[in-house]
Amino acid sequence: MNVDYIIVGLGLAGLAFAEVLERNDKSFVVFEDDSQNSSLVAGGVYNPVILKRFTPVWDALDQLKVAIPFYKSLEEKLSVQFDYPIDIYRIFTSVEEQNNWFNACDKPFFEAYMIAEVVKNTNSHIHAPFGYGRITNTGKIDTKALLEAYRSYLVGKGQLINESFDYSLLELQNEAVSYKNFKAKQLVFCEGYGVVKNPYFKNIPLKEAKGELLTIHAPDLKFDFIVKSSIFIMPLGNDYYKIGATFNWTDKTLNPTEEAKEELLSKLDKIISVPYKVVEQSAGIRPTVKDRRPILGRHSQYKQLSILNGLGTRGVMLVPKLAKQLYSHLEENQILDTIIAIDRFEL
Ligand SMILES: Cc1cc2nc3c(=O)[nH]c(=O)nc-3n(C[C@H](O)[C@H](O)[C@H](O)COP(=O)(O)OP(=O)(O)OC[C@H]3O[C@@H](n4cnc5c(N)ncnc54)[C@H](O)[C@@H]3O)c2cc1C
């Protein structure tokens, strides 16, 4: 079977690239083996403000300009809601932080996002004596709902192959690839941290970080915004809240750990004072590149092989723009910005 593209991996990267291909009438198949789950467990938050220091996220406004309509049209196409606009309330820990907040609010970048006031805490179950800074025009993508809907969509069209891509069976031809009974002119690898098993791209300089999350049930908590402090507390509806996330740079497994659970709960107990029950724990590995920028482009030697990876901690916001950029690079010879191009590294 001849196709324009083979994609390996259906996390956010594979999904966004598949969608760009479809919008450009290109034929493709996707291989997915459920070996990684960063996109499935992600908090899914999109927010252009770095909440530690009140500084801008790199390229955030441009990314959001592409991302918001991208998800909207996917919602319409799949008839599923997964984009939930929701404000973020950053707990201030001191008067100094309040002052820093007001200073940041003066910058034009933050105009549409940071509200220049201290929001008083009215929820007696939350410990926030210095109040909150409110960020608006932010939201969360229910990445699990999105991926499940997109997966069913591709299954329905016979474009999803639920098996592991076996690199040893790949045959490289002149300006094409063959894999089992498929022949394609390009193969795009979107394996997230799974890229470490890929003989063509395993040397990309990753500094991956395992992250863990909890879901709790807390009937008395009652708020409808994301609370951000040393952790985030995100309402899911029906008195369920997602709590996250940890960072671990040594453990490469996807197993939930007692250590991460204890860390999250000890931080949570400093913020809220209501009874709750932990109902779920999940873990994933964020595919972060050493310089904290995504990585995309063709293999230096095998031009029919490309990569879309390095989404790190902010895949939701980044990937719609990146998928478009990679497509324009492959199909229209547009040059990729050095900051994201794979050839910024000598591999
Ligand atoms: C705890 C946690 C919280 C997060 N919170 C947020 C957040 O709030 N906002 C945000 O924007 N980002 C968040 N992220 C980051 C976000 O999840 C990632 O940036 C993004 O999901 C990475 O997507 P990906 O498609 O590159 O990788 P993945 O999601 O890992 O997808 C790769 C896919 O490739 C498949 N695969 C790998 N190898 C093969 C193979 N050989 N054959 C077939 N299939 C293969 C895997 O099974 C997987 O489905 C979070 C991450 C974690 C872990």
The ligand as an ORCA input file, in Angstrom:
! r2SCAN-3c Opt
* xyz 0 1
  C       2.608     14.454     34.771
  C       2.613     15.276     33.523
  C       1.869     16.445     33.471
  C       1.875     17.223     32.308
  N       1.107     18.354     32.266
  C       1.082     19.089     31.127
  C       0.243     20.245     31.035
  O      -0.483     20.590     31.976
  N       0.271     20.969     29.880
  C       1.046     20.601     28.816
  O       1.027     21.276     27.780
  N       1.853     19.512     28.874
  C       1.881     18.756     30.000
  N       2.691     17.664     30.062
  C       3.625     17.406     28.952
  C       2.947     16.717     27.771
  O       2.310     15.598     28.263
  C       3.999     16.359     26.728
  O       4.643     17.511     26.285
  C       3.368     15.678     25.510
  O       2.317     14.864     25.879
  C       4.362     14.853     24.735
  O       3.703     14.324     23.625
  P       4.414     13.330     22.616
  O       3.402     12.971     21.585
  O       5.705     13.905     22.149
  O       4.828     12.062     23.509
  P       3.913     10.893     24.114
  O       2.679     11.407     24.688
  O       4.814     10.082     24.971
  O       3.504     10.057     22.840
  C       4.376      9.197     22.151
  C       3.570      8.042     21.621
  O       4.401      7.210     20.813
  C       4.107      5.844     21.081
  N       5.282      5.058     20.712
  C       6.552      5.193     21.197
  N       7.361      4.298     20.602
  C       6.596      3.594     19.714
  C       6.867      2.529     18.794
  N       8.102      2.009     18.631
  N       5.848      2.032     18.055
  C       4.592      2.547     18.179
  N       4.298      3.566     19.027
  C       5.282      4.069     19.788
  C       3.794      5.854     22.587
  O       3.023      4.749     22.969
  C       3.034      7.180     22.754
  O       1.654      7.039     22.606
  C       2.674     16.834     31.196
  C       3.391     15.644     31.241
  C       3.358     14.853     32.386
  C       4.124     13.563     32.400
*
